[in-house]
Amino acid sequence: MCVAAACWPRALALMPTPIQRFEQQIGGRLYVIEASPVHANRWRAQIARRHGVPSALMPFYGATADEAASQLVRWLALAHQRAAGAAS
């Protein structure tokens, strides 16, 4: 029998998930964005998590990895523009 936490490594090994990574410079910061398939013709993009750094940003979805990542990049660029305008 498999306890929930012990099942994850085995389940992940059986179902490899192709993750595509994108690097984008926005507002002077380098962002690493990961896009992964969640369903046929549906990808989820989010900022790559770093060990010890919390991430509360919502994911963005698209028909392709590029589309999902582009939506996240546009949102981040808009957020940086607004923050820069508020700081002036």
Sequence and secondary structure as in RCSB ss.txt:
>XXXX:A:sequence
MCVAAACWPRALALMPTPIQRFEQQIGGRLYVIEASPVHANRWRAQIARRHGVPSALMPFYGATADEAASQLVRW
LALAHQRAAGAAS
>XXXX:A:secstr
   HHHHHHHHHHHS    EEEEEEETTEEEEEEEEEEETTEEEEEE   TT       EEESSHHHHHHHHHHH
HHHHHHHHHHHH 
